[in-house]
């Protein structure tokens, strides 16, 4: 059994894998991992991987230090099952690479665009030869809503839930439509541009923000909310003899 711990900007995810099969995912606080001991007590784990994009609290570090199994701490020196062409691997978020690794495992020999919509929206490209070329980062949904409020004098903070119109009829619906349609057009634009350059392109959508949009390219799009966890598990298995 593999224990996969994914500590993000807003939440931590603790996942259980049997080989490549995902058995359970628990959502936890990224400040104390209060459910980690409960998960650990339910299974017989052999190894673990920890990936974080934040500085961990003393409490979390102490908990992880007590794990009685080999732990792989993902960093820029960790061997990967894809070729990393990113020029500054130290600054590359583990979640971006893990999503690419998982998509490549599911469709080896394919050009793949991975779109992760969470705190930020990231766009990553791995080619058919398993080479990760890099990607782009733009503001996520909540960041867009908050920026419109924080960087203006009178625009309100609008929530995702509410009336949706093609064109806003008041300030609230104008902001909501602007944010959601802006994301839709941005994502569709990336897909169309990449599809033009790589005709056999496949697209993976993942991340915490649920979104959908109309496109005639849906036959090449695969949604997988646990793509990062699967990638971390693949990296752990790939380094099985090194931990």
N, C-alpha and C positions, 0 to 999 in steps of 0.2 A: 504494500500500500504506500502511496505517495501523499504527503501533506504539502499543499501548495498555499502559501500565504502571500496575498497580494494587497499591499498597503497603499491606498491611493490618497488623493487630496481630500476627499470627503468621507470615505468609508473604507474599511478593510474587508476583504473577502477571504474566507478560509475554505479551501476546497479539498475534497478527498477523491483520489484517483486509484483505481485498480488497474494497473497497466496504463492503457490509454482511455479507459472508460471512466467518465465522471460520475461519481456516486452521490455526492452531496456538496452543496454550497451553503455556507452560513455567512450572513452579513454581520459585521462587527464594528465596534468603535475603533478608529485608527489611533486612538490615544491610550487604550488599555487592553484591547483584545480580550474582553471579559468572557467570551464564549470559547476561547481556544482550548481550555482544559476540558470542557464538556465534549468537544469534538474529539480531542485526543484520546479520551477515555473510552470511546466507542469502537475504536479500530486498532488494529495492530500495524503500526506504521514502521516502515523500514528506512525511509529517508525523507527529507523535506527541502523545499526551496523557499527562500524569503526574498521578496522584491518590494522595494519601497521608493516612493517619490518624495517623501517627507523625512525630516529629522525625527527619529523615534524617541519617545519618552523613556525615562529611566525605567518605568514600570514595564513597558513593552520589551525593552532590551533584557531586563531581568527574566521575564517569562520565556523569551526565546533562548536565553542562555541555559535554561533548565531543561530544554528538550533533550531527552536521552537518545537521540538518533542523529546520524550525520546530517548537517544542515549546509546547503549550498546558498551562499549569499550572492545574489546576482549583481554583477558589476561590469565595467567595461572590459575586463580581462577574461570574463567567462567564455569558454569556447562555445560556439554556436553552430547549429546545423545548416546555416546559410552563410553566404559570404557577405560581410558587412563593408560596404563602400562609403559609409558615412565618414566625413573628414574629422569630426570631433566626437568619437565614441563616448568620451567621458560625459558629454552633455546630452547624450541621447537617452530619452526616457525609456525605462525598461518596458513599459506598457506598449510603446510603439513597436519595439523590436519583437516582443512576445507575440503580438497580434500577427505580425508578418510571418513568424516562425510557424504559427498554427495554420495559417492560410496555405502556406507552402506545403505543409505536411498533408493537408487534405487534397490539394491539387498540384502535385509535383509536375514539373514540366509545363506549367502555365504562367503566362503573364498575369499578375494579380495587383489590383488596386485595393488597399485596405482602408476603409473609412471608419474612424472611431469617433463617435459623438458623445463626449462626456463633458468635463469641465471645459476642455477645448475640443475643437474638431480637428483631427489629424488625418492627413492623407499620406499613405505610404505605398511605395511601389517596389515589388520584387519581381524580377523577370523570370522567364522560363528556365533559365540556367541556375536559378536559386541565388541570384545576386540582388541584395538589397541596395537600391540606388539612393535612398533617402526619402524625404517627404516634406510636407508643408503643415503649418500650424495656424489655425484661425480661432477666433473666439467661439466658445460654445453658447448654447441657448441661454442659460441663466446669465452668463457674462454679458451677453448682448442686451438683455432686459435691464440689467443693473447699470450698464454703462450709459444707456439712454437717460436713466434717472439721475445718476451721479454726476454726469458731465453736462447737465443742462440745468437751467434755473427752475423750470416749471413742469417738465414732463414727469408723470407719475411712474412709480414702480409697478409694472403690469405683470400679472401672473400668466403662466402658460395656459391654465384652464380658463375657459370663457368663450364668448361668442367669436367665431372665426368667419371673416368675410373676405372675398377676393380683394376688395378695396375697402379700407376702413371708413366707417361712417361717423366716428367720433375719435377722440384721442386714444382711448384704450384700444379700440379695435384697429386703429391705424398702426399703433405700435406692435400689437400682436401679429397682425398680418405682415408688417414690415420685417419683423424678426423671423417668423416662420417661413414666409415666402423667400426672404433673403437666403436662409439656409437651404431651402429647396433648390433655388436657382444656382446657388454656389455648388452644391453637391452634384446636381445634374450637369453643370458646366464642366466640372472635373471629369466626370464619367465620359461625356461626349468627346472631350479633347483627348483623353487617354485612349478611348476606343478608336479614334481616328488614327492615332499613331500605332496602336497595337490592336489590330482587328480581332484577335482571339482573346481579348482581355476578359478576365472575370473580376467581379467586384464583391468584396465582403463588407457588410455593415455590422458594426458592433458598438457597444457603449451604453452608458446609463440613460441617455435621453432617447425616448421613443419618438420616432418621427416616421412619416410615410409621405410619399409624393407620387404623382402620376408620371410615368415615363414609359416609353416603348422599349426600354432596355431591361425590363424586369427579369427577363429570361436569363440574364447573366449575373444577377444579383443574388447573393446568399446572405441571409441574416443569421448571426450567431452571437448572442449576448455574452457567451462565455469564451470567446475567442482568445482573450489574453490569458485566462486561466489554462486553457489547453496548450497555449504556447509555452507558458512557464513549465507545465508538466513535461512537454517534449524536451525542453532545455535540461530539466532535471534528469530525465532518462538518458539524454545524450551524454551527460557528464557522470554517468553511473559509476564508472571506474576511477573517477577523480575526486570523490568525496569520501 
